[in-house]
Amino acid sequence: MTYRFEPAKPEEVPGVFSLFVRRVAWMKEKHICQWDQYYLEVYPLSYYQSQQEKGRLYVLKEKERIAGAVVLLSADDRWPDGQSASADPSVLRAALERGAADEAGGPELLREAEVLALRQQKQFLRLDCSIYSVFLNHYYESAGFHLAGRCKEGPY
């Protein structure tokens, strides 16, 4: 399967938000500890619109279908001082369509985020994941990432 990773267009934001709605429901069904029913209240459609306008929302596309989406921040104030919070990008709020996650979409989304970080001359790529999310921590470890520290915990 061939994917393209690109900045999201304004007209794609509702589709991106729908993807997050489906993933929140799936995580609840599978008892994956990452997002709960309040996630969509904390990060409504307007959040993704704002991130798109700031150039932080990216989509992974298979042909014209949105297979995944991610918000990439160049600074994350949840990291304590001394851990170069502004030096390395953070992958926040990543989601994949179910079929893409089962295939090559997940590794491709992470690879493209890494490529973007390298283009920005960053040394590291931080992933947003609850320490209690066994499923996602295992997924990221199997993709070659490792726990490098903990940030200030909040609702998400």
C-alpha positions as CSV (number, residue, x, y, z in Angstrom):
1,M,0.0,0.0,0.0
2,T,1.3,3.4,-0.9
3,Y,0.8,6.3,1.5
4,R,1.3,10.1,1.3
5,F,2.1,12.1,4.4
6,E,1.2,15.8,4.1
7,P,-0.2,18.8,5.9
8,A,-4.0,18.6,6.3
9,K,-6.1,20.9,4.2
10,P,-9.0,22.8,5.8
11,E,-11.6,20.7,4.1
12,E,-10.0,17.5,5.5
13,V,-10.4,18.6,9.2
14,P,-14.0,17.2,9.6
15,G,-12.8,13.8,8.3
16,V,-9.8,13.9,10.7
17,F,-12.1,14.6,13.6
18,S,-14.5,11.8,12.5
19,L,-11.4,9.5,12.6
20,F,-10.7,10.5,16.2
21,V,-14.4,9.9,17.1
22,R,-14.2,6.3,15.7
23,R,-10.8,5.6,17.5
24,V,-12.1,6.9,20.9
25,A,-15.1,4.5,20.5
26,W,-12.8,1.6,19.5
27,M,-10.4,2.2,22.4
28,K,-13.3,2.1,24.8
29,E,-14.6,-1.1,23.3
30,K,-11.1,-2.7,23.5
31,H,-10.5,-1.4,27.0
32,I,-7.3,0.5,25.9
33,C,-6.3,3.0,28.5
34,Q,-5.4,6.1,26.5
35,W,-8.5,8.2,25.7
36,D,-11.9,8.2,27.3
37,Q,-15.3,9.7,26.6
38,Y,-14.1,13.2,27.7
39,Y,-11.3,13.3,25.1
40,L,-13.6,14.7,22.5
41,E,-14.7,17.5,24.8
42,V,-11.1,18.4,25.6
43,Y,-10.1,18.2,21.9
44,P,-13.2,19.1,19.8
45,L,-13.4,19.8,16.1
46,S,-12.3,23.4,16.7
47,Y,-9.0,22.1,18.2
48,Y,-8.1,20.3,15.0
49,Q,-9.2,23.3,12.9
50,S,-6.8,25.4,15.0
51,Q,-3.9,22.9,14.6
52,Q,-4.5,22.8,10.9
53,E,-4.4,26.6,10.6
54,K,-1.1,26.6,12.5
55,G,0.4,23.9,10.2
56,R,0.6,21.2,12.9
57,L,-2.0,18.8,11.6
58,Y,-0.8,16.1,9.2
59,V,-2.7,13.4,7.3
60,L,-1.5,10.0,6.1
61,K,-3.4,9.3,2.9
62,E,-3.9,6.2,0.8
63,K,-5.0,7.6,-2.6
64,E,-7.5,10.3,-1.4
65,R,-8.7,8.4,1.7
66,I,-7.4,9.7,5.1
67,A,-5.8,6.6,6.6
68,G,-4.4,8.5,9.6
69,A,-3.8,11.8,11.2
70,V,-1.4,13.3,13.7
71,V,-0.7,16.6,15.5
72,L,3.0,17.4,15.6
73,L,4.1,20.1,18.1
74,S,7.5,21.6,18.1
75,A,7.3,22.3,21.9
76,D,5.3,20.6,24.6
77,D,5.1,22.4,28.0
78,R,4.2,19.2,29.8
79,W,7.9,18.2,29.9
80,P,9.8,19.4,32.9
81,D,12.6,22.0,32.6
82,G,15.9,20.4,31.6
83,Q,14.4,17.9,29.2
84,S,14.6,20.2,26.2
85,A,10.9,20.6,25.9
86,S,11.2,23.0,23.0
87,A,14.0,21.1,21.2
88,D,12.2,18.1,19.9
89,P,8.8,17.6,18.3
90,S,6.1,15.7,20.0
91,V,3.6,13.4,18.2
92,L,0.3,14.1,19.9
93,R,-3.1,12.9,19.1
94,A,-2.2,10.3,16.5
95,A,-5.0,8.1,15.1
96,L,-5.2,5.6,12.3
97,E,-8.2,4.0,10.5
98,R,-8.6,0.4,11.7
99,G,-7.4,-1.2,8.4
100,A,-4.4,1.1,8.1
101,A,-3.4,0.3,11.7
102,D,-3.4,-3.4,11.0
103,E,-1.3,-2.9,7.9
104,A,1.6,-0.6,7.2
105,G,-0.1,2.6,8.2
106,G,1.2,2.8,11.8
107,P,4.8,2.3,11.0
108,E,4.5,4.7,8.0
109,L,2.9,7.4,10.1
110,L,5.8,7.1,12.7
111,R,8.4,7.0,9.9
112,E,7.0,10.1,8.3
113,A,6.9,12.0,11.6
114,E,10.6,11.0,12.1
115,V,11.5,12.2,8.6
116,L,9.8,15.5,9.3
117,A,11.6,15.9,12.6
118,L,15.0,15.2,10.9
119,R,14.1,17.8,8.2
120,Q,13.6,20.3,11.1
121,Q,17.1,19.2,12.4
122,K,15.6,17.6,15.6
123,Q,17.4,14.8,17.5
124,F,14.4,13.1,18.9
125,L,10.8,12.4,18.3
126,R,8.5,12.2,21.4
127,L,5.4,10.1,21.4
128,D,2.4,10.9,23.5
129,C,1.2,7.8,25.4
130,S,-0.2,7.1,28.8
131,I,2.2,5.1,30.9
132,Y,-0.8,2.9,31.7
133,S,-1.5,2.1,28.1
134,V,0.0,-1.4,27.8
135,F,-1.3,-1.7,24.3
136,L,0.3,1.5,22.9
137,N,3.5,1.2,24.9
138,H,4.1,-2.2,23.4
139,Y,3.2,-0.9,19.9
140,Y,5.7,1.9,20.2
141,E,8.4,-0.4,21.6
142,S,7.9,-2.8,18.8
143,A,8.4,0.1,16.4
144,G,11.8,0.8,18.0
145,F,10.9,3.5,20.5
146,H,11.7,3.4,24.1
147,L,10.7,5.1,27.3
148,A,12.9,8.1,27.7
149,G,11.1,10.0,30.5
150,R,7.8,11.0,31.8
151,C,6.0,14.3,31.4
152,K,3.6,16.1,33.6
153,E,0.4,14.0,33.6
154,G,-2.9,15.5,32.8
155,P,-6.2,14.4,31.3
156,Y,-4.4,13.7,28.0
